[in-house]
Amino acid sequence: ASRAWECLGASYDALGRHSAALKAYARAIETAADPANGGDGGERTYAAVRSGALLQQMGRARDAREMYASALYGEEGSEGGPDATAYAPALLGLAECLSLEASAAAG
């Protein structure tokens, strides 16, 4: 079920419907974390990285940073760890968000 929500999010993302994509990615993350749906928390990585990228594009650096960190470190209490393919995009996005926040703070 998580993969279906990820695919829907990616479709909305490709169409430029960012709010709808974020909602679909959020459902993918929820579904991946729910053992009742067969999730172990490990399948949320793509959705978390893409959510971070969209939030970053929307100027929501703090929210984006949290999503990138979620992709890297997982959610508290989840059994699954991050997918190794998430490290590069999540670290890059996290660095960009921190840079934007530092620039904004420096004024």
VOPA-946152 format. One line per 10 residues: number of its first residue (from 0); their letters; for each residue x, y, z of N, C-alpha, C. Coordinates in Angstrom, 2 decimals, decimal comma. Layout:
<nodes>
NUM = A = X:Y:Z:X:Y:Z:X:Y:Z ~ ...
</nodes>
This chain:
<nodes>
0 = ASRAWECLGA = 0,82:-1,20:0,00:0,00:0,00:0,00:0,86:1,26:0,00 ~ 2,00:1,19:0,69:2,88:2,34:0,76:3,41:2,73:-0,63 ~ 3,77:1,73:-1,41:4,29:1,99:-2,77:3,23:2,65:-3,65 ~ 1,98:2,26:-3,49:0,91:2,87:-4,29:0,79:4,35:-3,96 ~ 0,87:4,70:-2,68:0,80:6,10:-2,29:2,02:6,86:-2,80 ~ 3,20:6,22:-2,77:4,40:6,86:-3,32:4,23:7,15:-4,81 ~ 3,68:6,19:-5,54:3,46:6,38:-6,98:2,46:7,50:-7,24 ~ 1,42:7,56:-6,44:0,45:8,64:-6,59:1,12:9,99:-6,31 ~ 1,92:10,04:-5,25:2,65:11,26:-4,93:3,58:11,68:-6,06 ~ 4,28:10,72:-6,64:5,19:11,02:-7,75:4,42:11,53:-8,96
10 = SYDALGRHSA = 3,24:10,98:-9,20:2,42:11,44:-10,32:1,97:12,87:-10,10 ~ 1,47:13,16:-8,90:1,08:14,54:-8,59:2,27:15,48:-8,69 ~ 3,41:15,03:-8,20:4,64:15,82:-8,25:4,98:16,17:-9,70 ~ 4,92:15,19:-10,59:5,23:15,41:-12,00:4,25:16,37:-12,67 ~ 3,02:16,40:-12,17:2,01:17,30:-12,72:2,07:18,69:-12,10 ~ 2,98:18,88:-11,13:3,10:20,17:-10,47:2,08:20,41:-9,38 ~ 1,39:19,36:-8,98:0,37:19,48:-7,92:1,03:19,13:-6,58 ~ 1,82:20,08:-6,09:2,68:19,83:-4,94:1,93:19,55:-3,65 ~ 0,84:20,24:-3,40:0,08:19,99:-2,18:-0,50:18,57:-2,18 ~ -1,03:18,16:-3,32:-1,57:16,80:-3,44:-0,45:15,77:-3,31
20 = ALKAYARAIE = 0,72:16,08:-3,87:1,86:15,16:-3,76:2,28:15,00:-2,31 ~ 2,33:16,11:-1,57:2,70:16,04:-0,16:1,72:15,19:0,64 ~ 0,45:15,32:0,33:-0,56:14,51:1,03:-0,38:13,03:0,73 ~ -0,13:12,71:-0,54:0,07:11,30:-0,91:1,34:10,75:-0,28 ~ 2,40:11,54:-0,27:3,64:11,09:0,37:3,43:10,89:1,87 ~ 2,65:11,76:2,49:2,36:11,61:3,93:1,63:10,29:4,19 ~ 0,69:9,96:3,31:-0,01:8,68:3,45:0,94:7,50:3,24 ~ 1,88:7,64:2,33:2,87:6,58:2,11:3,70:6,36:3,37 ~ 4,08:7,45:4,01:4,87:7,36:5,25:4,05:6,72:6,36 ~ 2,79:7,14:6,49:1,90:6,55:7,51:1,70:5,06:7,27
30 = TAADPANGGD = 1,44:4,71:6,03:1,19:3,31:5,68:2,42:2,46:5,93 ~ 3,59:3,00:5,60:4,84:2,25:5,80:5,11:2,00:7,27 ~ 4,65:2,92:8,12:4,91:2,79:9,55:3,89:1,92:10,27 ~ 2,80:1,56:9,59:1,71:0,82:10,23:1,86:-0,68:10,02 ~ 2,20:-1,43:11,08:2,34:-2,88:10,94:1,06:-3,57:10,46 ~ -0,09:-2,98:10,74:-1,36:-3,56:10,29:-1,45:-3,57:8,76 ~ -0,73:-2,66:8,13:-0,70:-2,60:6,66:0,53:-3,30:6,10 ~ 1,22:-4,04:6,93:2,40:-4,75:6,48:3,66:-3,91:6,46 ~ 3,59:-2,71:7,02:4,75:-1,83:7,01:5,66:-2,07:8,19 ~ 6,93:-1,82:7,97:7,90:-1,92:9,05:8,64:-0,60:9,25
40 = GGERTYAAVR = 8,22:0,43:8,55:8,85:1,74:8,66:9,98:1,95:7,67 ~ 10,49:0,91:7,08:11,64:1,04:6,19:11,31:1,49:4,79 ~ 10,04:1,47:4,41:9,67:1,82:3,04:9,30:3,28:2,88 ~ 9,51:4,09:3,88:9,09:5,48:3,84:10,15:6,40:3,25 ~ 11,33:5,88:2,93:12,47:6,71:2,57:12,21:7,59:1,36 ~ 11,74:7,01:0,26:11,51:7,79:-0,96:10,51:8,91:-0,68 ~ 9,42:8,58:-0,02:8,39:9,58:0,27:8,93:10,70:1,15 ~ 9,77:10,35:2,11:10,34:11,37:2,99:11,30:12,29:2,23 ~ 12,13:11,72:1,37:13,07:12,53:0,59:12,32:13,44:-0,38 ~ 11,33:12,90:-1,07:10,56:13,73:-2,02:9,75:14,80:-1,29
50 = SGALLQQMGR = 9,19:14,46:-0,13:8,47:15,47:0,65:9,42:16,59:1,05 ~ 10,61:16,22:1,48:11,61:17,23:1,84:11,93:18,15:0,67 ~ 12,09:17,57:-0,51:12,41:18,37:-1,69:11,26:19,32:-2,03 ~ 10,04:18,83:-1,96:8,88:19,69:-2,26:8,75:20,81:-1,23 ~ 8,90:20,46:0,03:8,81:21,48:1,08:9,90:22,53:0,91 ~ 11,07:22,09:0,52:12,18:23,01:0,28:11,84:23,95:-0,87 ~ 11,28:23,41:-1,96:10,88:24,24:-3,10:9,81:25,25:-2,71 ~ 8,99:24,87:-1,74:7,90:25,75:-1,29:8,37:26,77:-0,27 ~ 9,67:26,76:0,05:10,22:27,72:1,00:10,04:27,33:2,45 ~ 9,71:26,10:2,71:9,47:25,63:4,08:10,69:24,82:4,54
60 = ARDAREMYAS = 11,81:25,51:4,72:13,09:24,87:5,00:13,06:24,05:6,29 ~ 12,44:24,55:7,33:12,41:23,81:8,60:11,66:22,49:8,44 ~ 10,50:22,53:7,80:9,74:21,29:7,57:10,51:20,34:6,66 ~ 11,18:20,90:5,65:11,98:20,08:4,74:13,11:19,40:5,50 ~ 13,76:20,15:6,38:14,86:19,59:7,17:14,38:18,41:7,99 ~ 13,20:18,53:8,58:12,64:17,43:9,38:12,37:16,20:8,52 ~ 11,89:16,41:7,30:11,62:15,27:6,42:12,92:14,59:5,98 ~ 13,93:15,38:5,66:15,21:14,79:5,28:15,80:14,00:6,45 ~ 15,71:14,56:7,65:16,22:13,85:8,83:15,44:12,55:9,05 ~ 14,14:12,59:8,79:13,32:11,38:8,90:13,79:10,31:7,93
70 = ALYGEEGSEG = 14,16:10,72:6,72:14,66:9,76:5,73:15,98:9,15:6,18 ~ 16,80:9,96:6,82:18,12:9,48:7,26:18,07:8,64:8,52 ~ 17,30:9,11:9,49:17,34:8,50:10,82:16,11:7,70:11,17 ~ 15,07:7,80:10,37:13,84:7,06:10,65:13,00:7,75:11,71 ~ 11,89:7,14:11,98:10,97:7,64:13,00:11,23:6,90:14,29 ~ 11,03:7,58:15,39:11,21:6,95:16,69:10,26:5,76:16,82 ~ 10,79:4,64:17,20:9,97:3,45:17,39:9,81:2,60:16,16 ~ 10,31:3,05:15,01:10,17:2,22:13,81:11,30:1,20:13,77 ~ 11,00:0,07:13,17:11,99:-1,01:13,10:12,90:-0,86:11,90 ~ 12,38:-0,32:10,82:13,16:-0,24:9,58:14,10:0,94:9,59
80 = GPDATAYAPA = 15,25:0,76:8,99:16,20:1,84:8,86:16,11:2,46:7,49 ~ 16,91:3,46:7,23:16,86:4,12:5,94:17,45:3,26:4,84 ~ 16,95:3,48:3,66:17,49:2,84:2,46:18,81:3,55:2,15 ~ 19,84:2,80:1,83:21,15:3,40:1,56:21,09:4,41:0,42 ~ 20,15:4,26:-0,51:20,03:5,19:-1,62:19,52:6,55:-1,17 ~ 19,02:6,65:0,05:18,49:7,92:0,55:19,58:8,84:1,05 ~ 20,73:8,30:1,37:21,74:9,12:2,01:22,14:10,34:1,20 ~ 22,52:10,17:-0,06:22,99:11,30:-0,86:21,92:12,37:-1,03 ~ 20,71:12,04:-1,53:19,72:13,11:-1,70:19,26:13,72:-0,38 ~ 19,16:12,91:0,66:18,71:13,44:1,95:19,78:14,34:2,56
90 = LLGLAECLSL = 21,04:13,94:2,47:22,12:14,77:3,01:22,25:16,07:2,23 ~ 22,13:16,00:0,90:22,20:17,20:0,09:21,06:18,15:0,44 ~ 19,85:17,63:0,51:18,71:18,47:0,87:18,84:19,06:2,25 ~ 19,31:18,26:3,20:19,50:18,73:4,56:20,53:19,86:4,60 ~ 21,63:19,70:3,87:22,65:20,74:3,82:22,11:22,02:3,20 ~ 21,32:21,90:2,14:20,74:23,08:1,50:19,78:23,80:2,45 ~ 18,98:23,04:3,18:18,05:23,65:4,14:18,79:24,37:5,25 ~ 19,82:23,75:5,77:20,61:24,39:6,83:21,28:25,65:6,32 ~ 21,75:25,63:5,07:22,35:26,81:4,47:21,33:27,93:4,32 ~ 20,13:27,59:3,85:19,07:28,60:3,72:18,69:29,19:5,06
100 = EASAAAG = 18,57:28,34:6,07:18,22:28,82:7,40:19,31:29,73:7,96 ~ 20,57:29,37:7,73:21,68:30,20:8,21:21,70:31,55:7,50 ~ 21,45:31,54:6,20:21,40:32,79:5,44:20,27:33,68:5,92 ~ 19,13:33,08:6,19:17,98:33,85:6,67:18,26:34,43:8,05 ~ 18,94:33,67:8,90:19,25:34,14:10,25:20,28:35,26:10,21 ~ 21,21:35,20:9,25:22,24:36,22:9,13:21,68:37,52:8,56 ~ 20,54:37,37:7,87:19,79:38,49:7,38:20,38:39,23:6,27
</nodes>
